[in-house]
């Protein structure tokens, strides 16, 4: 059984022509970033393109309920796939890459040279 997925804010409902009939994308209530819930089944009739603060729960294997306020939709799906976008947390955990010393030295020399009269001649400016 799938634990309920509780979205916070706007949820995009994408109908897909392939085997994944419906993809719900939005931020979760736990603040873990963007979540993509793909359901392998036909999207229910009357489901709008966007929902506000939706909740998706599995009623029984192969049957799912989407609730949004007082509206409710039930759909049959063979499977579900839950993806979390962890790129923000991943890149925040990586330390910034230090600039190699040769590159720093190169730019210091170039900038220093451009401030001298010889650098002005090399660059085509009048000294």
DRENPA-3360 file (N, C-alpha, C; in nm, 2 decimals, always signed):
BEGIN
1 = XXXXXXXX = +0.08/-0.12/+0.00/+0.00/+0.00/+0.00/+0.09/+0.12/+0.00 ~ +0.04/+0.22/-0.07/+0.11/+0.35/-0.08/+0.07/+0.44/+0.03 ~ +0.17/+0.51/+0.10/+0.14/+0.61/+0.20/+0.07/+0.73/+0.12 ~ -0.02/+0.79/+0.19/-0.09/+0.91/+0.12/+0.02/+1.02/+0.08 ~ +0.00/+1.07/-0.04/+0.08/+1.18/-0.08/+0.00/+1.31/-0.07 ~ +0.05/+1.40/+0.02/-0.02/+1.53/+0.04/+0.06/+1.64/-0.02 ~ +0.00/+1.70/-0.12/+0.06/+1.82/-0.19/+0.02/+1.95/-0.12 ~ +0.11/+2.04/-0.13/+0.09/+2.18/-0.08/+0.09/+2.28/-0.19;
9 = XXXXXXXX = -0.01/+2.36/-0.20/-0.01/+2.46/-0.31/-0.06/+2.40/-0.44 ~ -0.01/+2.46/-0.55/-0.06/+2.42/-0.69/+0.00/+2.28/-0.73 ~ -0.08/+2.20/-0.78/-0.04/+2.07/-0.83/-0.08/+2.06/-0.98 ~ +0.02/+2.04/-1.06/+0.00/+2.02/-1.21/-0.05/+1.88/-1.24 ~ -0.16/+1.87/-1.31/-0.21/+1.74/-1.35/-0.18/+1.72/-1.50 ~ -0.09/+1.63/-1.54/-0.05/+1.61/-1.68/-0.11/+1.48/-1.72 ~ -0.18/+1.49/-1.83/-0.23/+1.36/-1.89/-0.13/+1.32/-2.00 ~ -0.09/+1.20/-1.99/+0.02/+1.15/-2.08/-0.04/+1.05/-2.18;
17 = XXXXXXXX = +0.00/+1.05/-2.30/-0.06/+0.95/-2.40/+0.00/+0.81/-2.38 ~ +0.12/+0.80/-2.32/+0.18/+0.67/-2.31/+0.13/+0.58/-2.20 ~ +0.21/+0.49/-2.15/+0.16/+0.40/-2.04/+0.13/+0.47/-1.91 ~ +0.19/+0.59/-1.88/+0.16/+0.66/-1.76/+0.05/+0.76/-1.80 ~ -0.07/+0.73/-1.76/-0.18/+0.81/-1.80/-0.19/+0.95/-1.73 ~ -0.14/+0.96/-1.60/-0.16/+1.08/-1.53/-0.03/+1.10/-1.44 ~ +0.02/+1.22/-1.45/+0.14/+1.26/-1.37/+0.10/+1.38/-1.29 ~ +0.11/+1.37/-1.15/+0.08/+1.49/-1.07/+0.21/+1.54/-1.02;
25 = XXXXXXXX = +0.24/+1.67/-1.03/+0.36/+1.73/-0.99/+0.34/+1.85/-0.91 ~ +0.41/+1.86/-0.79/+0.39/+1.97/-0.70/+0.48/+1.95/-0.58 ~ +0.47/+2.05/-0.49/+0.55/+2.05/-0.37/+0.47/+1.97/-0.26 ~ +0.53/+1.90/-0.18/+0.47/+1.82/-0.07/+0.45/+1.91/+0.05 ~ +0.36/+1.86/+0.14/+0.34/+1.93/+0.27/+0.46/+1.92/+0.36 ~ +0.54/+1.82/+0.35/+0.66/+1.80/+0.43/+0.78/+1.89/+0.39 ~ +0.76/+1.96/+0.28/+0.87/+2.05/+0.24/+0.99/+1.98/+0.18 ~ +0.97/+1.86/+0.13/+1.08/+1.79/+0.07/+1.12/+1.82/-0.07;
33 = XXXXXXXX = +1.06/+1.93/-0.13/+1.08/+1.97/-0.26/+0.97/+1.92/-0.36 ~ +1.00/+1.92/-0.49/+0.90/+1.88/-0.59/+0.89/+1.73/-0.59 ~ +0.77/+1.68/-0.60/+0.74/+1.54/-0.61/+0.66/+1.52/-0.73 ~ +0.69/+1.41/-0.80/+0.62/+1.36/-0.92/+0.55/+1.23/-0.89 ~ +0.42/+1.22/-0.90/+0.35/+1.10/-0.87/+0.29/+1.06/-1.01 ~ +0.34/+0.95/-1.06/+0.29/+0.90/-1.19/+0.20/+0.78/-1.17 ~ +0.08/+0.78/-1.23/-0.01/+0.67/-1.21/-0.03/+0.60/-1.35 ~ -0.02/+0.47/-1.35/-0.03/+0.40/-1.47/-0.17/+0.36/-1.50;
41 = XXXXXXXX = -0.25/+0.45/-1.54/-0.39/+0.43/-1.57/-0.45/+0.56/-1.64 ~ -0.57/+0.55/-1.68/-0.64/+0.66/-1.75/-0.68/+0.76/-1.64 ~ -0.66/+0.89/-1.68/-0.69/+1.00/-1.59/-0.85/+1.01/-1.58 ~ -0.90/+1.04/-1.46/-1.04/+1.04/-1.45/-1.10/+1.16/-1.52 ~ -1.23/+1.15/-1.57/-1.30/+1.25/-1.64/-1.33/+1.37/-1.54 ~ -1.31/+1.49/-1.59/-1.34/+1.60/-1.50/-1.23/+1.65/-1.42 ~ -1.11/+1.59/-1.42/-1.00/+1.63/-1.34/-0.94/+1.75/-1.41 ~ -0.93/+1.86/-1.34/-0.88/+1.99/-1.40/-0.73/+1.98/-1.42;
49 = XXXXXXXX = -0.67/+2.07/-1.50/-0.53/+2.08/-1.53/-0.44/+2.11/-1.40 ~ -0.50/+2.18/-1.31/-0.44/+2.22/-1.18/-0.53/+2.20/-1.07 ~ -0.47/+2.16/-0.95/-0.54/+2.14/-0.83/-0.47/+2.22/-0.72 ~ -0.54/+2.25/-0.61/-0.48/+2.32/-0.50/-0.48/+2.23/-0.38 ~ -0.37/+2.21/-0.32/-0.35/+2.13/-0.20/-0.42/+1.99/-0.21 ~ -0.38/+1.91/-0.30/-0.45/+1.78/-0.33/-0.39/+1.67/-0.24 ~ -0.46/+1.57/-0.23/-0.42/+1.45/-0.15/-0.45/+1.33/-0.23 ~ -0.35/+1.24/-0.25/-0.37/+1.11/-0.32/-0.35/+1.00/-0.23;
57 = XXXXXXXX = -0.45/+0.91/-0.22/-0.43/+0.79/-0.13/-0.48/+0.67/-0.21 ~ -0.42/+0.55/-0.17/-0.45/+0.43/-0.23/-0.57/+0.36/-0.15 ~ -0.68/+0.34/-0.22/-0.79/+0.28/-0.15/-0.77/+0.13/-0.13 ~ -0.73/+0.06/-0.24/-0.69/-0.08/-0.24/-0.60/-0.10/-0.35 ~ -0.53/-0.21/-0.36/-0.44/-0.22/-0.48/-0.51/-0.20/-0.61 ~ -0.45/-0.10/-0.69/-0.51/-0.07/-0.82/-0.62/+0.03/-0.82 ~ -0.65/+0.09/-0.70/-0.76/+0.19/-0.70/-0.70/+0.31/-0.61 ~ -0.71/+0.43/-0.67/-0.66/+0.55/-0.61/-0.76/+0.66/-0.60;
65 = XXXXXXXX = -0.75/+0.74/-0.49/-0.85/+0.85/-0.47/-0.77/+0.98/-0.47 ~ -0.81/+1.08/-0.55/-0.75/+1.22/-0.55/-0.86/+1.31/-0.49 ~ -0.82/+1.37/-0.38/-0.91/+1.47/-0.32/-0.85/+1.61/-0.32 ~ -0.94/+1.70/-0.34/-0.90/+1.84/-0.34/-1.01/+1.93/-0.29 ~ -1.00/+1.97/-0.16/-1.12/+2.03/-0.10/-1.23/+1.94/-0.09 ~ -1.35/+1.98/-0.15/-1.47/+1.89/-0.15/-1.48/+1.80/-0.27 ~ -1.39/+1.83/-0.37/-1.39/+1.75/-0.49/-1.31/+1.62/-0.47 ~ -1.36/+1.51/-0.54/-1.29/+1.38/-0.53/-1.30/+1.31/-0.66;
73 = XXXXXXXX = -1.19/+1.24/-0.69/-1.19/+1.16/-0.82/-1.13/+1.03/-0.78 ~ -1.18/+0.92/-0.84/-1.13/+0.79/-0.82/-1.08/+0.73/-0.95 ~ -0.96/+0.67/-0.95/-0.92/+0.61/-1.08/-0.85/+0.48/-1.05 ~ -0.86/+0.40/-1.16/-0.80/+0.26/-1.15/-0.66/+0.28/-1.22 ~ -0.56/+0.23/-1.16/-0.42/+0.23/-1.21/-0.35/+0.10/-1.18 ~ -0.28/+0.05/-1.27/-0.20/-0.08/-1.25/-0.09/-0.06/-1.15 ~ -0.03/+0.06/-1.15/+0.09/+0.09/-1.06/+0.10/+0.24/-1.04 ~ +0.18/+0.27/-0.94/+0.22/+0.41/-0.92/+0.37/+0.42/-0.90;
81 = XXXXXXXX = +0.42/+0.54/-0.94/+0.56/+0.57/-0.93/+0.58/+0.70/-0.86 ~ +0.66/+0.71/-0.76/+0.68/+0.84/-0.69/+0.82/+0.88/-0.70 ~ +0.85/+1.00/-0.75/+0.98/+1.05/-0.77/+0.99/+1.18/-0.69 ~ +1.10/+1.20/-0.62/+1.13/+1.32/-0.55/+1.25/+1.39/-0.62 ~ +1.24/+1.52/-0.64/+1.35/+1.60/-0.70/+1.44/+1.64/-0.58 ~ +1.55/+1.57/-0.58/+1.65/+1.60/-0.47/+1.77/+1.68/-0.51 ~ +1.76/+1.74/-0.63/+1.88/+1.81/-0.68/+1.91/+1.93/-0.60 ~ +1.82/+2.00/-0.54/+1.85/+2.12/-0.46/+1.93/+2.08/-0.33;
89 = XXXXXXXX = +1.88/+1.97/-0.26/+1.95/+1.93/-0.15/+2.09/+1.87/-0.18 ~ +2.09/+1.80/-0.30/+2.22/+1.74/-0.34/+2.33/+1.84/-0.36 ~ +2.29/+1.95/-0.44/+2.39/+2.05/-0.47/+2.42/+2.14/-0.35 ~ +2.33/+2.15/-0.26/+2.36/+2.23/-0.14/+2.46/+2.16/-0.05 ~ +2.46/+2.02/-0.06/+2.55/+1.95/+0.02/+2.70/+1.94/-0.03 ~ +2.71/+1.98/-0.16/+2.84/+1.97/-0.22/+2.92/+2.10/-0.20 ~ +3.04/+2.10/-0.15/+3.11/+2.22/-0.14/+3.15/+2.28/-0.27 ~ +3.16/+2.42/-0.28/+3.20/+2.48/-0.41/+3.34/+2.43/-0.45;
97 = XXXXXXXX = +3.35/+2.42/-0.58/+3.48/+2.37/-0.64/+3.58/+2.49/-0.63 ~ +3.70/+2.47/-0.58/+3.79/+2.58/-0.58/+3.85/+2.61/-0.72 ~ +3.88/+2.73/-0.74/+3.93/+2.77/-0.87/+4.08/+2.73/-0.88 ~ +4.13/+2.66/-0.98/+4.27/+2.62/-0.99/+4.36/+2.74/-0.98 ~ +4.48/+2.72/-0.92/+4.57/+2.83/-0.90/+4.62/+2.89/-1.03 ~ +4.64/+2.80/-1.13/+4.69/+2.85/-1.26/+4.59/+2.95/-1.33 ~ +4.46/+2.92/-1.32/+4.36/+3.00/-1.37/+4.35/+3.13/-1.30 ~ +4.36/+3.13/-1.16/+4.37/+3.25/-1.08/+4.49/+3.34/-1.12;
105 = XXXXXXXX = +4.60/+3.28/-1.14/+4.72/+3.35/-1.17/+4.71/+3.41/-1.31 ~ +4.66/+3.33/-1.41/+4.64/+3.38/-1.54/+4.55/+3.51/-1.54 ~ +4.44/+3.51/-1.48/+4.35/+3.62/-1.48/+4.41/+3.74/-1.40 ~ +4.48/+3.72/-1.30/+4.55/+3.83/-1.23/+4.65/+3.90/-1.32 ~ +4.73/+3.82/-1.40/+4.83/+3.88/-1.49/+4.75/+3.95/-1.60 ~ +4.65/+3.90/-1.66/+4.58/+3.96/-1.76/+4.51/+4.09/-1.72 ~ +4.45/+4.09/-1.60/+4.39/+4.21/-1.55/+4.49/+4.32/-1.51 ~ +4.61/+4.28/-1.46/+4.71/+4.37/-1.43/+4.77/+4.43/-1.55;
113 = XXXXXXXX = +4.79/+4.34/-1.65/+4.85/+4.39/-1.78/+4.76/+4.48/-1.85 ~ +4.63/+4.46/-1.84/+4.53/+4.55/-1.91/+4.53/+4.69/-1.85 ~ +4.57/+4.70/-1.73/+4.58/+4.83/-1.66/+4.71/+4.91/-1.69 ~ +4.80/+4.85/-1.76/+4.93/+4.92/-1.79/+4.92/+4.97/-1.93 ~ +5.01/+5.07/-1.97/+5.01/+5.12/-2.10/+5.05/+5.02/-2.21 ~ +5.13/+4.92/-2.17/+5.17/+4.81/-2.26/+5.04/+4.73/-2.29 ~ +4.96/+4.70/-2.19/+4.84/+4.63/-2.21/+4.74/+4.70/-2.30 ~ +4.74/+4.83/-2.29/+4.65/+4.91/-2.37/+4.70/+4.91/-2.52;
121 = XXXXXXX = +4.83/+4.91/-2.54/+4.88/+4.89/-2.68/+4.85/+4.76/-2.74 ~ +4.86/+4.65/-2.66/+4.83/+4.52/-2.70/+4.68/+4.50/-2.73 ~ +4.60/+4.57/-2.65/+4.45/+4.56/-2.67/+4.41/+4.65/-2.79 ~ +4.49/+4.73/-2.84/+4.45/+4.82/-2.95/+4.40/+4.95/-2.91 ~ +4.42/+4.99/-2.78/+4.38/+5.12/-2.73/+4.50/+5.21/-2.74 ~ +4.47/+5.34/-2.74/+4.57/+5.44/-2.74/+4.62/+5.45/-2.60 ~ +4.75/+5.45/-2.58/+4.81/+5.46/-2.45/+4.80/+5.59/-2.38;
% end
